[in-house]
Amino acid sequence: MIVEDLRDLLKTELPDAIRDNPELQARVLQIGARSFADRVDTDKRFDQVLDELKRDREMQNRRWEEQKADWERRWKEQNLKSDRRWEENDRRWENNDKRLGRIERSLGAMGARWGLKTEKSFRKGLAGILEENFRVKVLNVNEYDEEGEVFGHPDQIELDIIIKNGLLLICELKSSVSGSDMYIFQRKARFYEKHHRRQADRLIVISPMISPKALEVAGRFAISTYDDSSDIEAL
């Protein structure tokens, strides 16, 4: 009962006593400081925590920006390297194309010269076989087409003529014959007939390689074709 009365007395009298007694106020504050942080100190600590968080965030942002800048720099450097490599490859391809072009032109010129030589050798050899084995006369005729009747422009016209028993046989002796070759031969034969005023008894193509298109054209113009010189005996 005494304890409760004492508590009630403190509740009613202590506030006024603390207010009127500075020494008592100081004592109460000293006792309370042991259990509770001072408000100013608490605010100060809170501000410190906020400042530390702010500094950490700013540091993270700086690191992120630095990392981002580093990535962008590396990306640009890589792109520059890639561009230089592509440009270098383009130059190499261009140089290779130029070299290939020169090689192709050289090979083309060589092939043309070799083709002419081998074609003449083939014609000469086949003409020799015909004359030796079948007693025919093979004449190589070269004339100039001033009006461009055969090729559409003035050019040299070459034909092989076989004379057998008074017959005129206009021939084409070639290692290979295409459809366009057959058309040209037909125009050359008509050119010869027109300018010599003599109709050929037969038009003949002798070649070991006659394309299907050439055979089709030959049938259209009644041109006889032979893929073996031994067949000429049937003439």
C-alpha positions as CSV (number, residue, x, y, z in Angstrom):
1,M,0.0,0.0,0.0
2,I,2.9,2.4,0.8
3,V,4.5,1.6,-2.6
4,E,1.3,2.5,-4.5
5,D,0.9,5.7,-2.6
6,L,4.4,6.6,-3.3
7,R,3.9,6.0,-7.0
8,D,0.8,8.1,-7.1
9,L,2.7,10.9,-5.3
10,L,5.5,10.8,-7.8
11,K,3.1,11.0,-10.7
12,T,1.4,14.1,-9.3
13,E,4.3,15.9,-7.6
14,L,7.4,14.9,-9.7
15,P,6.6,16.9,-12.8
16,D,6.2,20.1,-10.9
17,A,9.3,19.4,-8.8
18,I,11.4,18.7,-12.0
19,R,10.1,21.9,-13.6
20,D,10.9,24.0,-10.6
21,N,14.3,22.4,-9.8
22,P,17.1,22.7,-12.4
23,E,19.3,20.3,-10.5
24,L,16.6,17.7,-10.6
25,Q,16.0,18.2,-14.3
26,A,19.7,17.6,-15.0
27,R,19.6,14.5,-12.8
28,V,16.6,13.1,-14.7
29,L,18.2,13.8,-18.1
30,Q,21.4,12.1,-16.9
31,I,19.5,9.0,-15.9
32,G,17.4,9.0,-19.1
33,A,20.5,9.4,-21.4
34,R,21.7,6.0,-20.2
35,S,18.8,4.2,-21.8
36,F,17.7,6.5,-24.6
37,A,19.8,8.3,-27.3
38,D,19.7,12.0,-27.4
39,R,17.4,13.2,-30.2
40,V,20.1,15.4,-31.7
41,D,22.6,12.6,-31.6
42,T,20.0,10.3,-33.2
43,D,19.3,12.8,-36.0
44,K,23.0,13.1,-36.5
45,R,23.5,9.4,-36.8
46,F,20.6,9.1,-39.2
47,D,22.0,11.9,-41.4
48,Q,25.4,10.1,-41.4
49,V,23.7,6.9,-42.6
50,L,21.9,8.8,-45.4
51,D,25.2,10.5,-46.4
52,E,27.0,7.1,-46.5
53,L,24.2,5.7,-48.7
54,K,24.3,8.7,-50.9
55,R,28.1,8.4,-51.3
56,D,27.8,4.7,-52.1
57,R,25.1,5.3,-54.7
58,E,27.2,8.1,-56.3
59,M,30.2,5.8,-56.3
60,Q,28.2,3.0,-57.9
61,N,27.0,5.5,-60.5
62,R,30.5,6.6,-61.3
63,R,31.7,3.0,-61.6
64,W,28.8,2.2,-63.9
65,E,29.5,5.3,-66.1
66,E,33.2,4.4,-66.2
67,Q,32.3,0.8,-67.1
68,K,29.9,2.0,-69.7
69,A,32.4,4.3,-71.2
70,D,35.0,1.5,-71.3
71,W,32.5,-0.8,-73.0
72,E,31.7,1.9,-75.6
73,R,35.4,2.6,-76.2
74,R,36.1,-1.1,-76.7
75,W,33.1,-1.4,-79.0
76,K,34.3,1.5,-81.1
77,E,37.8,0.1,-81.3
78,Q,36.5,-3.3,-82.3
79,N,34.3,-1.7,-85.0
80,L,37.2,0.2,-86.3
81,K,39.3,-2.9,-86.4
82,S,36.5,-4.8,-88.2
83,D,36.1,-1.9,-90.7
84,R,39.8,-1.9,-91.4
85,R,39.8,-5.7,-91.9
86,W,36.8,-5.5,-94.3
87,E,38.5,-2.7,-96.2
88,E,41.7,-4.7,-96.4
89,N,39.7,-7.8,-97.6
90,D,37.9,-5.6,-100.1
91,R,41.3,-4.4,-101.5
92,R,42.6,-7.9,-101.6
93,W,39.5,-9.1,-103.5
94,E,39.8,-6.2,-105.9
95,N,43.4,-6.9,-106.5
96,N,42.6,-10.6,-106.9
97,D,39.9,-9.7,-109.4
98,K,42.3,-7.6,-111.4
99,R,44.9,-10.4,-111.4
100,L,42.3,-13.0,-112.4
101,G,41.1,-10.6,-115.1
102,R,44.6,-10.4,-116.5
103,I,45.1,-14.1,-116.3
104,E,41.8,-14.8,-118.0
105,R,42.6,-12.3,-120.8
106,S,46.0,-14.0,-121.2
107,L,44.5,-17.4,-121.3
108,G,41.8,-16.3,-123.7
109,A,44.4,-14.9,-126.0
110,M,46.5,-18.1,-125.7
111,G,43.4,-20.2,-126.2
112,A,42.4,-18.2,-129.3
113,R,45.8,-18.6,-130.9
114,W,46.0,-22.3,-129.9
115,G,42.5,-22.9,-131.1
116,L,43.2,-21.4,-134.5
117,K,46.4,-23.4,-134.8
118,T,44.7,-26.7,-133.8
119,E,41.7,-26.0,-136.0
120,K,43.9,-25.4,-139.0
121,S,45.9,-28.5,-138.2
122,F,42.7,-30.6,-137.9
123,R,41.4,-29.3,-141.2
124,K,44.7,-29.9,-142.9
125,G,45.0,-33.4,-141.5
126,L,41.4,-34.3,-142.5
127,A,41.9,-32.9,-146.0
128,G,45.0,-35.0,-146.3
129,I,43.1,-38.2,-145.3
130,L,40.3,-37.5,-147.8
131,E,42.7,-36.8,-150.7
132,E,44.9,-39.8,-149.9
133,N,42.2,-42.4,-149.2
134,F,39.3,-41.4,-151.4
135,R,41.0,-39.8,-154.4
136,V,39.3,-36.4,-154.0
137,K,40.7,-33.0,-154.3
138,V,40.2,-30.7,-151.3
139,L,40.6,-27.0,-152.0
140,N,40.8,-24.4,-149.2
141,V,39.1,-21.2,-150.5
142,N,39.5,-17.8,-148.9
143,E,37.5,-14.9,-150.1
144,Y,36.5,-11.5,-148.8
145,D,32.9,-10.7,-148.1
146,E,32.8,-7.0,-148.7
147,E,29.0,-6.6,-148.3
148,G,28.9,-8.5,-145.0
149,E,26.5,-11.1,-146.3
150,V,27.7,-13.9,-144.0
151,F,28.7,-12.2,-140.7
152,G,26.7,-8.9,-141.0
153,H,30.0,-7.0,-141.6
154,P,32.9,-7.3,-144.1
155,D,35.1,-10.2,-143.2
156,Q,37.2,-13.1,-144.5
157,I,35.3,-16.2,-145.7
158,E,37.0,-19.6,-145.6
159,L,35.5,-22.7,-147.2
160,D,36.7,-26.2,-148.1
161,I,35.7,-27.4,-151.6
162,I,35.8,-31.1,-152.6
163,I,35.9,-31.9,-156.3
164,K,34.9,-35.5,-157.1
165,N,33.9,-36.8,-160.5
166,G,33.0,-33.3,-161.6
167,L,30.8,-32.7,-158.6
168,L,31.1,-29.6,-156.4
169,L,30.9,-30.4,-152.7
170,I,31.1,-27.4,-150.3
171,C,32.5,-28.7,-147.0
172,E,33.1,-27.6,-143.5
173,L,36.0,-29.5,-141.8
174,K,36.0,-28.7,-138.1
175,S,37.0,-30.3,-134.8
176,S,33.6,-29.4,-133.4
177,V,30.4,-27.8,-134.8
178,S,27.7,-25.9,-132.9
179,G,24.3,-24.8,-134.0
180,S,25.6,-21.3,-134.8
181,D,28.6,-22.8,-136.7
182,M,26.1,-24.7,-138.9
183,Y,24.1,-21.5,-139.7
184,I,27.4,-19.7,-140.6
185,F,28.4,-22.6,-142.9
186,Q,25.1,-22.4,-144.7
187,R,25.5,-18.7,-145.3
188,K,29.1,-19.2,-146.5
189,A,28.0,-21.8,-148.9
190,R,25.3,-19.5,-150.4
191,F,27.8,-16.7,-150.6
192,Y,30.2,-19.0,-152.6
193,E,27.4,-20.1,-154.9
194,K,26.2,-16.6,-155.6
195,H,29.6,-15.1,-156.4
196,H,30.8,-18.1,-158.4
197,R,27.4,-18.6,-160.1
198,R,27.5,-22.3,-159.5
199,Q,25.1,-24.4,-157.5
200,A,26.8,-26.9,-155.1
201,D,25.8,-30.5,-155.6
202,R,26.0,-31.1,-151.9
203,L,26.7,-29.3,-148.6
204,I,28.8,-31.4,-146.2
205,V,30.0,-31.0,-142.7
206,I,32.7,-33.4,-141.4
207,S,33.4,-33.3,-137.7
208,P,33.9,-35.8,-134.8
209,M,31.8,-33.5,-132.5
210,I,28.5,-32.2,-133.9
211,S,26.0,-30.9,-131.4
212,P,22.3,-31.9,-131.4
213,K,21.4,-28.3,-132.3
214,A,23.8,-28.4,-135.2
215,L,22.2,-31.6,-136.5
216,E,18.8,-30.0,-136.3
217,V,20.0,-27.0,-138.3
218,A,21.7,-29.3,-140.8
219,G,18.5,-31.2,-141.4
220,R,16.7,-27.9,-142.0
221,F,19.1,-26.9,-144.8
222,A,19.7,-30.4,-146.2
223,I,23.3,-30.4,-145.1
224,S,24.9,-33.8,-144.9
225,T,26.9,-34.5,-141.7
226,Y,29.7,-37.1,-141.0
227,D,31.4,-37.7,-137.8
228,D,34.0,-40.1,-139.3
229,S,36.2,-39.4,-142.3
230,S,35.8,-43.1,-143.4
231,D,32.1,-42.4,-144.1
232,I,33.1,-40.1,-147.0
233,E,33.6,-43.2,-149.2
234,A,29.8,-43.2,-149.5
235,L,30.0,-40.0,-151.5
